[in-house]
Amino acid sequence: MILLENGIIVTSEKEEKGTIVIENGKILDVIYSSEGNYPLNVWNYRKQAEEIIDIDGKHVIAGGIDAHVHFREPGLTHKADMATESLAAVAGGVTSVMDMPNTSPATTSAEALKGKLELAKEKSVAKMSFHIGATNDNVEDICRLITEGDEKTGITPDNIAGVKVFMGSSTGNMLVDANATLDRLFAIKEKPVLVHCEDEATIKENLAKAVDTYGDDIPFREHENIRSRKACIKSSIKALEMAMKHGTRLVLCHISTKEEIQMTRAAKLTNPNIVAETSCNYLWFCNEDYNRLGSRAKCNPAIKGADDRQALIEALANGDIDTIGSDHAPHLPSEKEAPYCKAPSGLPSIQQSLPVLLTIAHDNEIPLTKITAVFSENAAKIYSLNRGKIEKGFDADLVVFDYGKTFEVKTADQFSKCGWTPYDGETLRGVIEKVYIDGKEVTLHR
């Protein structure tokens, strides 16, 4: 038995000093200081404890659940792999991740999924699960897997976190654009359906205009005009309409515009199962950063204007944002240094997720109860996980941080194999001091 004493425990309901009791990897009890029998209960556990850890007034929250990562394994391990990226995740307070299917080969079959599960058991420091990817041709296979599993590979429905649908092309070229296929996918009830929403025709038209104007020397500030807000809104309207029609457990991924927030809020009135996800990248950066960061700010969907960023921060504060997915997407610096059309989209950012959220919370007077909701608790509910909350019976996945301390992000401190971060030089709040997975403290080393 382990006791974490004198910590400020943060859940989505409250922030209060207390003691967490851990046994066999689970939370055995949570005792808050406001309880009348607090001293006696703590004393009784102290007599049984093998280890007592004084958190000394630091904050403790449930480990983050990031349902939107790209760890690049298999096939793209020159830029990232499960070992390095899971270390980056844990260093950022994320203890559970769900990997996207656009690897090489793509995770669009039971065989590919089995291979990734075996790799994760061997290599990942964090708890790791996987989404299966939809294509224009595999919808019936997906429906079979999420209901029956696959006897040959041993894949069960529990091995599948969700179904990812790219309604706009991105890394991996897994675009799904057949209306009949989309209709069948949105009818899925067994698993959340996660969608990347950008209208392909709009993007192609905008890119052609940029090439006519700039030739091969397209400035990176044009990224928000090429992968435009119109492209996002048009595709998101289609996804939300289909989700309302079918009652889909839809996760609208990486929302980047104020309009999508408004649309999602309205759509939830018809289908409360709709989930609004954004990334810290859209909460922190805006289009003013393209001139400074160039390709290092290039991600899909594009980072938009300062008013969009402010709208997303307000949505975080009022609960319109349900989850934070880092969209951690590593590429080597040499790859990002290419001209616009060849520079890949994606930012390595998972190690900064919690500190960015804590900094935004501090600067905008957002209660930490809101942060733990979007960082862990809501995702636990969406994906039916017995973790992500500081409550009796849940996995003892915990993060201890000093909310009063700030630090400067440095490239040298990054665990991601790609070796850089767009947050380099930023001052963030919340120094992470300890991370526990199943009650065991994780020691980070390269």
N, C-alpha and C positions, 0 to 999 in steps of 0.2 A: 504494500500500500504506500502511495506517495501523496503527500499533502502539498498543495501550492497555497501558501498563506499570505494574507495581507495584500492581496492584489485588488485592483479595481476591475471587477468583472463587467464586461459589456456584452449584452445581448440586444436583440431588437426591442425588448420590452423595457430594459432599464440598465443603468450604469451605477454600480454600487460595490462597495468594498466587501470582500468575502473570502472564503476558502473553498478550494476545489479538491475533492478527494478522488484519487485515481486508483483503480485496482484492475489488474488483468487487461490493461489497455482501454478500459472503459471509464466513464465518469460515474463513480459510485454515488457521489452526493455533491451538492452545491449548497453551501451554508452562507447566507448573507448576514451582514452585521446588524441589520435592522431586526432580525429575528430575536425574540425574547430569550430563547435558550441557546443563543449563539455561543457563548463561552463554554458551556457545558458540552455541547455537541462537538465543538472543535477539540476540547480536552479529551473526550472519549476516543476520537479518531487519532489524536496524537499518541495515545498509549499503544495503539496498534501499528502505527506507521513505521515503515522501514526507512523512509527518507522524508524529511521536512524541508521544504524550500521556501524561504522568505522572499516574496516578490518585491517587498519593500515599497508599496504604493505604485508600482508600475501597472499599466493596463494589460488585461488579458482578454483576448477574443478567440472565437473558434477559428481554426485554420481555414484559409481561403479555399473556395471551390471555384476553379476557373474552367468553365465548360467550353472554352474557345482558345485552343493553342495549336500551334504548328511546330512540332518537335522534329520534323524533317526525316524521321527514320521510319521505314527504310528508304534507300535510294538517293538521299540528298545529305548524307552524313558528312560531307566535306564542310558544310556550314553549321550543322547542329546535329545532336543525337539525344536519345532519351536520357543518358547519364548526365550530360552537361546541362541540358535545359531543365531537368528536374531539380538539379542543384540550384539553378537560378530561381526556379519557382519557390523552393523552400527558403532560400535566402530572402525572398520577398514576402514571406508569410503565407504562401500558397501551398497547401498540403495535399490537395487533390486536383488533378487536371483531367480534361477530356480532350483527346487529340482529334484534330480534323482529318478527313480522309484523303486530302490531296498530296499524298506521298507518292513514291514511285517503287512498286506499282501502287495505284490508287486503292484505297480500302473500299472496294465495291463488291467484294465477294466474301464468303465464309473463309476461304483459304487465306486471303490477304489479312483478314481480321485475326485469324488464329496466329499467323506469323507475328503480328504486332503484339498480341497478348503475351506470347512467349518471350519476346524481346523485353517487354516491360517488366516481367517477373525477374528477369536477370539484371536489368540495368537501372530501372527507375528508383530514385530515392523517394519521390512522392507517390501517392496512390494514383494510379493511372488507369483510365478507361478510354473507350473509343466510340466515335460516331461512325456509322457506315454511310458511304456516299452514294447518292442517287445519280443515275445517268438516264438518258432517254431510252435505255434498253433493259435495265435491270429491276424495274419496279416490282415485278411479280416475285423475283428472288428475294427482294427486301421484305415484302409482305410475308413471305414464308418464314424467313429468318426471325422476324420479330414476333411471330406467333408460335412457331414450331421449333425453331432452331435448325441445326444441321447435324444429322447423326454421323456422317462421315468424318467431319472435322471436330465434333464435340462442342461446337458453338451452340450456346443456349440463348434465349431471348435476353437473359440477364447480362450477357456479355456485350450487349449493344446499348450504349448510352442514349443515342438519338439518331435521327436520320438527317443528314446534311444535304441541302438542295441549293446549288448555285444557280440562281436566276439571273446572275450576271457573271461573266467569265472573270477568273482571277488565276492565281498561280495554280497550275495543274490542269487547266482547260477541261473542267468537268461541267460545262454549261448544260443545263436542262431547259429546253425551250419548246418542247412539244406540249401543247395545251392539254391533250388527253392524258399524258404522263403526269403533268402537274396536278391535274384534277384527281388522279388516283393517289398521288402522294399526299395531297392535302386531306384525303379521306382517312388517312392512317390515324388510329386512335390509341394504339398500344404504346407509342413512344413520342416524345417531343419531336417536332419537325423544325429544324433550324434552317433559316433561309438567308442567303446573301442576296440582297436586292439592289441591282443596278440594271437599267434597261440597256440591252446590248446594242440595239439599233441607234439609240441616242449617243452612246459612247463612240461608235464607229463614225457617225456623222461629225461629231465634235473633233475627233482625232484627224479626220480628213481635212477639216478646216484649218487645224493647227499646222498640219504638214504643208498645206498650201501657203500659209503665212510665214512659217519659220523654217521650212525644209527639214534638214536633219538636226537643227539646233533649237529644238523646242525648249523654252525655259521651264524649269520645274514649277514655277508659279502658275503655269497653265494647267497643272494637273486637276485643280478644282473646277476648271472650266471644261476639261475633256471628260472627266468622270464627274459630271455636273450634278447639282442638286436636282435638276429635272430628271436625270437618269435614276437617281435614288427614289424620288417621290413617285415617279410613274410605276416603277417596279414594286415599290412598297404598297401602293394602292391595290395593285393586282393581288399581291400576297395577302393583304388584310381582308380584301373582299372574299377571297377563296377560304380564308380561315373562318370568317363569319358564316359563310355558307355551310361549311362542313363541321364547325365546332372544333377545329384543329387545335392541338396543343402547340401553338406556333411560337417559336422564338425568333423575333425579328432582330437579326444580329447587327452589331456595330452601327447603331443609329448615329447619324452624323449631322442631321438637320433639325431645325426647330419644327418644321412642318411634319416630319415623321413622328415627333413626340405628340403633336396635336392629333394626328391621325390615329396613332396607337391608343391614346387616351379615349378617343371616341369609339374606336372599334371594340375596346374592352367592355363597353356597355352592352354590346351584343354578345361577345364571346369573352368572358372573364379569364379564359385559359390562355389568352395571348400574353406573351412575355416581351417586355422591352429591354433589350440589352444594349449597352454602349461600352466603349473602351476608354480607358484613362487617356489615351492619345487625343480623343476628341474633347475631353474635359480640360486638358492642359494646353494643347497647341491650337493655333488658328492659322489662317492663310497668311498672316504677317510673318510666319516663321519659314515660309518657303525660300525667301531670299537669303535667310541665314543658314538654313539646314540643307537646302537643295534636295537631292535624292533621298536624304536621310529623313525627310518628312513625307516621302511618297509611300502611301499605303492605299488600299482599296477597301471601302470607299475613301474618297479623298477627304482630307481635313478641310473644313469649310471656314466660314467667317467668325469673327469675334462674337457676333450676335447669336450664332448657332451655339458656340461654346457656352455663352451665358445661359441660353435656354436649357442646355443639357445640365448645367450646374443647378439651375432652379428645379429641373425635373428630378435630379438626385435628391434635393432637399425635400421636395413635396411627395416623393414616392412614386412618381411616374416612371422612373427607371427602376426596373426590378432586379437586374443582375449586371455585374461587371465581368466582361470577358476580355482578357488582355489582348486577344488576337496576336499573341506573341509569334512573330514570323521572322526568324533570323535569315539574313543574307550576309555574305562576306563583304567587307568594305570594298574590295576590288570589283565585286559585282555591282555594288551601288554607285560606283564612280563612273559607270558607263553613261552615254547620252540618254536622254529621256526615254526614247522608245525601247531601249535595251536594258535600262536599269530596272531590276525587278521591284515590285511593290511589296512592302512589308517592313515592320519595325520590331526589333527585339525589345521587349518592354516589361516582361513579367516580373522582373526583379524590382521594378519601381511601382507596381500596382498599389500595394498597401500604403507606402509613403506618399504617393501622389494623392490618394484618397484622403489620407489624414491631413495633408497640407491644405487641400481644398476645403475639408471640413473645418479646420481651424480658421482659415482666412474668410470663410463665408458663414461662420457661426452655425454650422450644420451639426446636429447632435451625433455623437458616435454611434448611437443606436441605429441611425440610418445607414451608417457605414457597414456595421456588422450584418445588417439585413442584406445589402447588395453584394457584400464580399463573400458571404458564406451561407447564411440561413435560407435565403430564398432559393438558391440553387439546390440546396439539400431537399427542399420540398418539390421542386420541379422535377428532379431526377430521382426522387424517392430513395434518398441516402440516409443512413443512420449515423450521420456525422454533420458537422457544420453548425452545431449549436451547443452551448454550454448548458447541458441539462442531463439529469440522471439517465443512464442507459446509452448515451451517445458515445461514439468513439472519442477517446481523449486526444484529439487533434487540436492543439492550442498554440497560440502565438502570444508572447510577452513582449511588449514594446514600451519605450520611454517616450510618452507623448510630449514631454517638455523639451526634448532635445531635437536639434536640427543637424543635418549633415550635408556635405556637398557630394553629389554623385560624381564618381570618377571611373573612367574607362578601366583602369587597372583593377578595380574591385569587381568587375563583371564576371559571372560564372558562365555565361553563354559562350559557346564555342566560337561564335562569330566575332566576339571580342570588342563590341562597341554598343552604345546606347544613344538614342537621340536626346536623352535627359542629361548627358554629360555636362557638368558644370552647373546644373540646377541645384538649388538649395531646397531640400525636402525635410519634412517633419516626421518624427516617429522612428527612432532608432530601434530596430528589431534586436532583442537581446537573447531570446530563447524560442525555439520551435520544437514542439512535441508532436510526434505521430504515434498513435496508439500508446500514449503515455511515456514514450521513450524520447529523450532529448536527441535531436539530430545534430551531429557534428559535421559542419561543412568543411570540406577540403577538396582541393583540386587534384 
